[in-house]
Amino acid sequence: MQLISLIFIYWFASTPIAAIFPADQIITGTNRIALSISGGEESIPTTEQLQLARSIGITLLEVDHPTHIREIRVPGFYFLLNSPFWYYTPHQLEDTDKLIHEIEFHYRSSAALNGNSIAAISLFNYPDDRSGRFHRGLTVISDSLSSLIGKPFYYRSAHSNIPPIPDGLSFIVSTVYVSQVPDTLHSPVIQFRPSHNTPESVASLQTVLNRLLEFENSIIILPADWFFERLSAQPDIAIIFSAHTRGEEIILPLPDDDDGMPDPNLSVILLFLIFAAFVIHYRYQPTYPFFIVRYFFNHPFFVADIMENRLRNLIPGIIMLLKHSALNGLFFCCLGIYFISETGWKWLTDFYPAIFFQPIPEFTLFIAGTLLAILVHFLSLVWIFLLNKSLKSPGQVIHLYSWPLSLNLVFVSLLVLLVQIDAAIVWVLLLSSLSVIVWFTSYNVAAIDSARFLYKYIALNIFLTVGVHFLFIVSLILFLFFTPSIFEPLYWLIMIP
């Protein structure tokens, strides 16, 4: 029997997952549950909770900080040391010496407390691992660290379908989301991300746990706070979790608790308020319906009326600029809701908590889009007015510039609808493009209309307004696209699942 155990230990230790466990712990089971502890000291489970986890068969904890290791006083636990580097892009891996030094320091600080209990070290959390540049940089870092730290290395991927394991790493932790449980698990090491919907999360967890039994050896990492919350609400499931560690298929009972009211639908609320402002404007500004029709269907006469100061009231134009600014904020908000995942929002709220605040971080995009539109409107109006001597009052350029922006009320409203029904990306991009084209065209048309009333230097005026505007937009796009420190994080923010 002892010989069989030694053979089993040798075979198991040759697998990547087994490399993180001491030999005396290998024979206790092959389907493991690990608990992830993140946050401050208040997030550390109590002694009673840790003893309960130990009785279930949980001996592995993933911790963010050395203080977590120090404060966990229940013996028999081993630690996955999580990385302090989140959402890294290939550009950020170029300074390899600094990263190697910081990872080594992070490990040494933890090893000084309980080095023998550290089972493996995470190098990165949710990096852009779809890039070949990232894997080349990761190989350089892991090769250098292997001579400094005698522990297995891994990283946490934001994807469930992980890439091949790079040289120098023992395994990759794939992430499974409640709404995206794959039919086939691509990694025996899983991080499960529960959602706000507890019954749906429990049902998905049951599916993932049973599919992990297809692997000879597996680890599932669960948030410690969520795990103990479930045990507190459903004490009987402790036995069920223990059955999983023994390689048994399980059935988790669904909780009856209600998760409360759903989050407010920000985009619909904002659209309703903007429409209310439009109705009030239409009702109490009698010139609005007349001139909006005149602009689009009798444009030369509209321009003549404006240049001859027949519409001296600035209020309709200013209201339209403010409405469009709010619509631009709603435009940004809709794109954020559609393209940024829950992980992406967590990225923003974790790293910029003073800007992207809970429970509706999308509102920050609304404010940013609104303020950006107000600034751009102001600069556009001033630029056209200063370069055209035929304009006698600011009101003229305001009216020439603002009236076509009314079209975006239609386009942004349709965009809100498409985002609500989670329409195909091609339709979202189409309406987004139309909204941008309306804004881009409104400035150019206003500049050309006003330039026609100059007695000389018309071509020069058009170049300094329309031409400079076009060159600025193109230069800005190229700058963003070819600046890795800006483009790569934005791209990864949109692509992260």
C-alpha positions as CSV (number, residue, x, y, z in Angstrom):
1,M,0.0,0.0,0.0
2,Q,2.8,2.4,0.8
3,L,4.4,1.7,-2.6
4,I,1.1,2.5,-4.3
5,S,0.8,5.7,-2.4
6,L,4.4,6.7,-3.5
7,I,3.6,5.9,-7.1
8,F,0.4,8.0,-6.9
9,I,2.3,10.9,-5.4
10,Y,5.0,10.8,-8.0
11,W,2.4,10.7,-10.8
12,F,0.3,13.5,-9.3
13,A,3.2,15.7,-8.6
14,S,4.2,15.6,-12.3
15,T,1.1,17.5,-13.2
16,P,1.1,21.3,-13.3
17,I,-1.6,21.7,-10.6
18,A,0.0,19.3,-8.2
19,A,3.2,21.2,-8.3
20,I,1.6,23.8,-5.9
21,F,0.9,21.3,-3.1
22,P,3.3,19.7,-0.6
23,A,3.7,16.0,-0.9
24,D,1.9,15.3,2.4
25,Q,-1.2,17.0,1.1
26,I,-1.4,15.4,-2.3
27,I,-3.1,12.1,-1.4
28,T,-6.1,13.8,0.4
29,G,-8.0,14.5,-2.9
30,T,-7.8,15.8,-6.4
31,N,-10.9,18.1,-6.6
32,R,-10.1,21.1,-4.5
33,I,-11.8,24.3,-3.5
34,A,-9.8,27.4,-2.8
35,L,-11.1,30.6,-1.2
36,S,-10.0,34.0,-2.5
37,I,-9.5,36.8,0.1
38,S,-9.3,40.3,-1.2
39,G,-9.6,43.7,0.5
40,G,-8.4,44.9,3.9
41,E,-8.1,43.1,7.2
42,E,-11.9,43.2,7.6
43,S,-12.2,40.8,4.7
44,I,-10.2,38.0,6.5
45,P,-12.5,35.2,7.6
46,T,-13.0,34.6,11.3
47,T,-11.4,31.7,13.0
48,E,-14.7,29.8,13.2
49,Q,-15.2,30.3,9.4
50,L,-11.7,29.0,8.7
51,Q,-12.2,26.0,10.9
52,L,-15.5,25.3,9.0
53,A,-13.7,25.5,5.7
54,R,-11.0,23.2,7.0
55,S,-13.6,20.7,8.0
56,I,-15.0,20.8,4.5
57,G,-11.6,19.9,3.1
58,I,-10.5,23.4,2.0
59,T,-6.8,23.9,2.6
60,L,-6.0,26.5,-0.1
61,L,-6.4,30.3,0.3
62,E,-5.7,32.9,-2.3
63,V,-4.6,36.1,-0.6
64,D,-3.8,39.6,-2.0
65,H,-1.5,40.9,0.7
66,P,1.1,39.6,3.2
67,T,-1.0,40.9,6.1
68,H,-3.6,38.3,5.2
69,I,-1.1,35.5,5.8
70,R,-0.1,37.0,9.1
71,E,-3.7,37.3,10.3
72,I,-4.7,33.8,9.4
73,R,-3.9,31.8,12.6
74,V,-5.7,28.6,11.8
75,P,-3.0,26.0,10.9
76,G,-3.1,23.7,7.9
77,F,-3.7,26.3,5.1
78,Y,-1.6,26.9,2.1
79,F,-1.6,30.1,0.1
80,L,-1.8,31.3,-3.4
81,L,-0.1,34.7,-3.4
82,N,-2.1,36.9,-5.7
83,S,-0.5,39.6,-7.8
84,P,-0.7,43.3,-7.2
85,F,-0.7,43.9,-11.0
86,W,-4.1,44.2,-12.6
87,Y,-5.3,44.6,-16.2
88,Y,-1.8,44.9,-17.6
89,T,-1.3,45.4,-21.3
90,P,1.8,44.4,-23.4
91,H,3.1,47.9,-23.3
92,Q,3.3,47.8,-19.5
93,L,5.4,44.7,-19.6
94,E,8.3,46.5,-21.3
95,D,9.8,47.6,-18.0
96,T,10.7,44.0,-17.1
97,D,13.3,44.9,-14.5
98,K,10.9,47.0,-12.4
99,L,8.2,44.3,-12.6
100,I,10.7,41.5,-11.6
101,H,11.9,43.6,-8.6
102,E,8.3,44.4,-7.4
103,I,7.1,40.8,-7.7
104,E,10.2,39.5,-5.8
105,F,9.6,42.1,-3.1
106,H,6.0,41.1,-2.9
107,Y,7.0,37.5,-2.4
108,R,9.8,38.2,0.1
109,S,7.4,40.3,2.2
110,S,5.0,37.3,2.4
111,A,7.7,34.7,2.7
112,A,9.1,36.4,5.8
113,L,5.7,35.7,7.5
114,N,5.2,32.1,6.4
115,G,7.2,31.2,3.4
116,N,6.8,27.4,3.7
117,S,3.0,27.8,3.3
118,I,3.1,29.7,0.0
119,A,2.1,27.2,-2.7
120,A,2.3,29.4,-5.8
121,I,2.6,33.0,-6.9
122,S,0.4,34.9,-9.3
123,L,2.2,37.2,-11.7
124,F,-0.7,39.1,-13.1
125,N,-4.5,39.5,-12.8
126,Y,-6.6,39.8,-16.0
127,P,-3.8,40.8,-18.4
128,D,-4.4,41.2,-22.1
129,D,-3.3,37.6,-22.7
130,R,-4.6,37.5,-26.3
131,S,-1.5,39.4,-27.4
132,G,1.7,37.5,-28.5
133,R,3.7,40.5,-27.1
134,F,2.3,39.8,-23.6
135,H,3.3,36.2,-23.7
136,R,6.8,37.0,-24.8
137,G,7.2,39.5,-22.0
138,L,5.7,37.1,-19.5
139,T,8.2,34.4,-20.5
140,V,11.1,36.8,-19.9
141,I,9.7,37.8,-16.5
142,S,9.0,34.2,-15.4
143,D,12.4,33.0,-16.5
144,S,14.2,35.7,-14.5
145,L,12.0,35.1,-11.4
146,S,12.6,31.3,-11.5
147,S,16.2,31.8,-10.5
148,L,15.1,34.1,-7.6
149,I,12.0,32.4,-6.3
150,G,11.6,28.7,-6.0
151,K,7.9,28.6,-6.3
152,P,5.4,27.8,-9.2
153,F,4.1,30.7,-11.1
154,Y,0.6,31.4,-12.6
155,Y,-1.6,34.2,-13.7
156,R,-5.4,34.8,-13.6
157,S,-6.9,35.2,-17.1
158,A,-10.1,37.1,-17.6
159,H,-11.1,34.5,-20.2
160,S,-12.6,31.0,-19.8
161,N,-10.9,29.8,-22.9
162,I,-7.3,30.3,-22.0
163,P,-4.3,30.3,-24.3
164,P,-1.5,27.7,-24.2
165,I,0.5,27.9,-21.0
166,P,3.7,30.0,-21.6
167,D,7.1,28.7,-20.7
168,G,8.0,29.3,-17.1
169,L,4.4,29.0,-15.8
170,S,2.8,26.0,-14.1
171,F,-0.8,26.8,-14.9
172,I,-3.3,29.6,-15.8
173,V,-6.4,30.3,-13.8
174,S,-9.3,30.8,-16.2
175,T,-12.4,32.8,-15.1
176,V,-15.9,31.6,-15.5
177,Y,-18.8,34.1,-15.2
178,V,-22.4,33.2,-14.3
179,S,-23.7,34.5,-17.6
180,Q,-21.0,32.8,-19.6
181,V,-20.6,29.2,-18.4
182,P,-18.9,27.4,-21.3
183,D,-20.1,24.0,-22.4
184,T,-16.5,22.7,-22.0
185,L,-14.1,23.9,-19.4
186,H,-10.7,24.6,-21.0
187,S,-8.7,24.6,-17.7
188,P,-8.7,22.5,-14.6
189,V,-8.0,25.6,-12.5
190,I,-11.1,27.9,-12.4
191,Q,-11.9,31.2,-10.8
192,F,-15.7,31.4,-10.4
193,R,-17.2,34.9,-10.4
194,P,-20.7,35.0,-8.9
195,S,-23.1,37.7,-9.9
196,H,-25.7,39.8,-7.9
197,N,-28.3,37.1,-8.8
198,T,-27.7,34.5,-6.1
199,P,-30.0,31.7,-7.4
200,E,-28.4,32.0,-10.8
201,S,-24.9,32.0,-9.3
202,V,-25.6,28.9,-7.3
203,A,-27.0,27.1,-10.3
204,S,-24.0,28.0,-12.4
205,L,-21.6,27.0,-9.7
206,Q,-23.2,23.5,-9.5
207,T,-22.7,23.2,-13.3
208,V,-19.0,24.3,-13.0
209,L,-18.3,22.0,-10.1
210,N,-19.7,18.9,-11.8
211,R,-17.9,19.7,-15.1
212,L,-14.6,20.0,-13.2
213,L,-14.9,16.3,-12.3
214,E,-14.0,15.6,-15.9
215,F,-10.4,16.5,-15.0
216,E,-8.2,14.2,-13.0
217,N,-7.2,17.1,-10.8
218,S,-9.0,20.5,-10.5
219,I,-9.1,23.6,-8.4
220,I,-12.0,26.1,-8.2
221,I,-11.4,29.5,-6.6
222,L,-14.4,31.1,-4.9
223,P,-14.7,34.5,-3.3
224,A,-14.4,33.9,0.4
225,D,-17.0,36.4,1.5
226,W,-19.5,35.0,-1.0
227,F,-18.7,31.4,0.1
228,F,-19.2,32.0,3.8
229,E,-22.3,34.1,3.1
230,R,-23.8,31.1,1.3
231,L,-22.8,28.8,4.2
232,S,-24.5,31.1,6.6
233,A,-27.7,31.2,4.6
234,Q,-27.6,27.5,3.7
235,P,-25.6,25.6,6.3
236,D,-26.4,22.2,4.7
237,I,-24.4,22.9,1.6
238,A,-21.1,22.5,3.6
239,I,-21.7,18.7,3.2
240,I,-22.3,19.1,-0.5
241,F,-19.0,21.1,-1.0
242,S,-17.2,18.4,0.9
243,A,-18.7,15.8,-1.4
244,H,-17.1,17.7,-4.4
245,T,-13.7,17.5,-2.8
246,R,-14.1,13.7,-2.8
247,G,-14.9,13.6,-6.5
248,E,-18.6,13.2,-6.2
249,E,-21.2,14.8,-8.5
250,I,-23.4,17.2,-6.5
251,I,-26.7,19.0,-6.5
252,L,-26.8,22.5,-4.9
253,P,-30.2,23.6,-3.5
254,L,-31.2,27.0,-4.8
255,P,-31.7,29.7,-2.3
256,D,-35.1,31.4,-1.8
257,D,-33.8,34.8,-0.8
258,D,-34.6,37.7,-3.1
259,D,-31.8,40.0,-4.2
260,G,-33.8,43.1,-3.9
261,M,-34.8,45.8,-6.4
262,P,-32.9,45.8,-9.7
263,D,-30.5,48.6,-10.5
264,P,-32.0,51.7,-12.0
265,N,-32.0,51.9,-15.8
266,L,-29.8,55.0,-16.2
267,S,-30.0,55.4,-19.9
268,V,-33.8,55.2,-20.1
269,I,-34.1,57.7,-17.2
270,L,-31.8,60.2,-18.9
271,L,-33.5,59.8,-22.2
272,F,-36.9,60.5,-20.6
273,L,-35.5,63.7,-19.0
274,I,-34.0,64.9,-22.3
275,F,-37.3,64.2,-24.1
276,A,-39.2,66.1,-21.4
277,A,-36.8,69.1,-22.1
278,F,-37.5,68.8,-25.8
279,V,-41.3,68.8,-25.3
280,I,-41.1,71.9,-23.1
281,H,-38.8,73.6,-25.6
282,Y,-41.2,72.7,-28.5
283,R,-44.2,73.9,-26.5
284,Y,-42.9,77.2,-25.3
285,Q,-40.6,78.3,-28.2
286,P,-43.0,79.0,-31.1
287,T,-40.1,79.6,-33.5
288,Y,-38.6,76.2,-32.9
289,P,-40.9,74.1,-35.3
290,F,-40.8,76.8,-38.0
291,F,-37.0,77.1,-38.1
292,I,-36.2,73.4,-37.7
293,V,-38.3,72.7,-40.8
294,R,-36.7,75.7,-42.6
295,Y,-33.2,74.5,-41.8
296,F,-33.6,71.0,-43.3
297,F,-36.0,71.7,-46.2
298,N,-35.2,75.3,-47.1
299,H,-31.6,75.7,-46.0
300,P,-30.5,78.7,-48.1
301,F,-33.4,80.8,-46.8
302,F,-32.6,79.7,-43.2
303,V,-29.0,80.9,-43.6
304,A,-30.2,84.2,-45.1
305,D,-32.5,84.7,-42.1
306,I,-29.7,84.1,-39.6
307,M,-27.2,86.3,-41.4
308,E,-29.7,89.1,-41.6
309,N,-30.5,88.8,-37.9
310,R,-34.1,87.8,-38.3
311,L,-33.7,85.3,-35.5
312,R,-32.2,87.3,-32.7
313,N,-33.5,85.2,-29.8
314,L,-30.5,83.1,-28.5
315,I,-32.5,80.9,-26.3
316,P,-33.5,78.2,-28.9
317,G,-29.9,77.8,-30.0
318,I,-28.5,77.7,-26.5
319,I,-31.2,75.2,-25.4
320,M,-30.3,73.0,-28.4
321,L,-26.6,73.1,-27.5
322,L,-27.4,72.1,-23.9
323,K,-29.7,69.3,-25.1
324,H,-27.1,68.0,-27.5
325,S,-24.5,68.1,-24.7
326,A,-26.8,65.9,-22.5
327,L,-27.4,63.7,-25.6
328,N,-23.7,63.3,-26.0
329,G,-23.4,62.3,-22.3
330,L,-26.1,59.7,-22.9
331,F,-24.3,58.6,-26.0
332,F,-21.1,57.9,-24.0
333,C,-23.2,56.2,-21.3
334,C,-24.9,53.9,-23.8
335,L,-21.5,52.9,-25.4
336,G,-20.2,52.2,-21.9
337,I,-23.2,50.0,-21.0
338,Y,-22.9,48.1,-24.3
339,F,-19.1,47.6,-24.6
340,I,-17.8,47.5,-21.0
341,S,-18.3,44.3,-19.2
342,E,-18.9,43.8,-15.4
343,T,-15.1,43.1,-15.1
344,G,-14.4,46.3,-17.0
345,W,-16.6,48.4,-14.7
346,K,-14.9,46.7,-11.7
347,W,-11.6,47.8,-13.2
348,L,-12.8,51.4,-13.4
349,T,-14.4,51.5,-9.9
350,D,-11.4,49.8,-8.2
351,F,-8.8,52.1,-9.7
352,Y,-10.7,55.3,-10.0
353,P,-13.2,55.1,-7.1
354,A,-13.5,58.9,-6.8
355,I,-14.6,59.2,-10.4
356,F,-16.5,56.0,-11.2
357,F,-18.7,55.7,-8.2
358,Q,-21.1,52.9,-7.2
359,P,-23.8,51.8,-7.7
360,I,-24.1,53.5,-11.2
361,P,-20.5,54.1,-12.6
362,E,-22.1,54.7,-16.0
363,F,-23.2,58.1,-14.7
364,T,-19.6,59.2,-14.8
365,L,-19.5,58.6,-18.5
366,F,-22.7,60.7,-18.9
367,I,-21.1,63.6,-17.0
368,A,-17.8,63.3,-18.9
369,G,-19.7,63.2,-22.3
370,T,-21.8,66.2,-21.3
371,L,-18.9,68.3,-20.2
372,L,-16.8,67.3,-23.2
373,A,-19.6,68.4,-25.5
374,I,-20.0,71.8,-23.8
375,L,-16.3,72.4,-24.1
376,V,-16.2,71.4,-27.8
377,H,-19.3,73.5,-28.6
378,F,-17.7,76.5,-26.9
379,L,-14.4,76.1,-28.8
380,S,-16.1,75.5,-32.1
381,L,-18.4,78.6,-31.8
382,V,-15.5,80.8,-30.8
383,W,-13.2,79.5,-33.6
384,I,-15.8,80.2,-36.3
385,F,-16.8,83.6,-34.9
386,L,-13.3,84.9,-34.5
387,L,-12.3,83.9,-38.1
388,N,-15.3,85.3,-39.9
389,K,-15.8,89.1,-40.0
390,S,-19.2,88.7,-41.6
391,L,-20.6,87.4,-38.3
392,K,-21.9,90.4,-36.3
393,S,-23.1,88.6,-33.2
394,P,-22.5,85.3,-31.4
395,G,-26.1,84.4,-31.9
396,Q,-25.6,84.0,-35.6
397,V,-23.0,81.3,-35.3
398,I,-24.9,79.6,-32.5
399,H,-28.0,79.2,-34.7
400,L,-26.0,78.1,-37.7
401,Y,-24.2,75.5,-35.6
402,S,-26.8,74.2,-33.3
403,W,-29.9,73.5,-35.4
404,P,-28.7,70.3,-37.2
405,L,-27.7,68.8,-33.9
406,S,-31.4,68.1,-33.3
407,L,-31.0,65.0,-35.5
408,N,-29.1,63.3,-32.7
409,L,-32.2,63.2,-30.6
410,V,-33.4,60.6,-33.0
411,F,-30.2,58.7,-33.4
412,V,-29.3,58.6,-29.7
413,S,-32.9,57.5,-28.8
414,L,-32.6,54.6,-31.2
415,L,-29.2,53.8,-29.7
416,V,-30.7,53.6,-26.3
417,L,-33.3,51.2,-27.7
418,L,-30.6,49.0,-29.3
419,V,-28.6,48.9,-26.1
420,Q,-31.6,47.9,-24.1
421,I,-32.4,44.9,-26.4
422,D,-28.7,44.0,-26.7
423,A,-28.8,44.4,-30.5
424,A,-26.1,43.2,-32.9
425,I,-22.9,45.3,-32.7
426,V,-23.2,46.3,-36.4
427,W,-26.4,48.3,-35.6
428,V,-24.9,49.9,-32.5
429,L,-21.8,51.0,-34.5
430,L,-24.0,52.3,-37.3
431,L,-26.1,54.6,-35.1
432,S,-23.0,55.6,-33.2
433,S,-21.3,56.6,-36.5
434,L,-24.4,58.6,-37.5
435,S,-24.4,60.5,-34.3
436,V,-20.7,61.4,-34.7
437,I,-21.2,62.4,-38.3
438,V,-24.0,64.7,-37.4
439,W,-21.8,66.5,-34.8
440,F,-18.8,66.6,-37.2
441,T,-21.0,67.9,-40.1
442,S,-22.8,70.5,-38.0
443,Y,-19.5,72.4,-37.4
444,N,-18.4,72.1,-41.1
445,V,-21.8,73.2,-42.5
446,A,-21.9,76.2,-40.1
447,A,-18.4,77.2,-41.1
448,I,-19.1,77.0,-44.8
449,D,-22.5,78.7,-44.6
450,S,-20.9,81.7,-42.7
451,A,-17.9,81.8,-45.1
452,R,-20.2,82.4,-48.1
453,F,-21.0,85.9,-46.7
454,L,-17.3,87.0,-46.8
455,Y,-16.2,89.4,-49.5
456,K,-12.8,87.9,-49.8
457,Y,-10.5,85.1,-48.4
458,I,-13.4,82.6,-48.5
459,A,-11.1,79.7,-49.4
460,L,-8.7,80.6,-46.6
461,N,-11.5,80.9,-44.1
462,I,-12.8,77.4,-45.1
463,F,-9.3,76.0,-44.8
464,L,-8.8,77.5,-41.3
465,T,-12.2,76.3,-40.1
466,V,-13.2,73.1,-42.0
467,G,-9.7,72.1,-43.0
468,V,-8.1,72.6,-39.6
469,H,-11.1,70.8,-38.0
470,F,-10.6,67.8,-40.2
471,L,-6.8,67.7,-39.7
472,F,-7.3,68.0,-35.9
473,I,-9.8,65.1,-35.8
474,V,-7.5,62.9,-38.0
475,S,-4.4,63.8,-35.9
476,L,-6.3,63.0,-32.7
477,I,-7.4,59.6,-33.9
478,L,-3.9,58.7,-35.1
479,F,-2.4,59.9,-31.8
480,L,-4.7,57.7,-29.8
481,F,-4.2,54.7,-32.1
482,F,-0.4,54.9,-32.2
483,T,0.1,55.7,-28.5
484,P,0.2,52.3,-26.7
485,S,-0.1,53.7,-23.2
486,I,-3.5,55.1,-24.2
487,F,-4.8,52.7,-26.9
488,E,-4.0,49.4,-25.3
489,P,-5.8,50.1,-22.0
490,L,-8.8,51.4,-23.8
491,Y,-8.9,48.4,-26.2
492,W,-8.5,46.0,-23.3
493,L,-11.2,47.8,-21.3
494,I,-13.6,47.2,-24.2
495,M,-12.5,43.6,-25.0
496,I,-12.2,42.2,-21.4
497,P,-15.1,39.7,-20.9
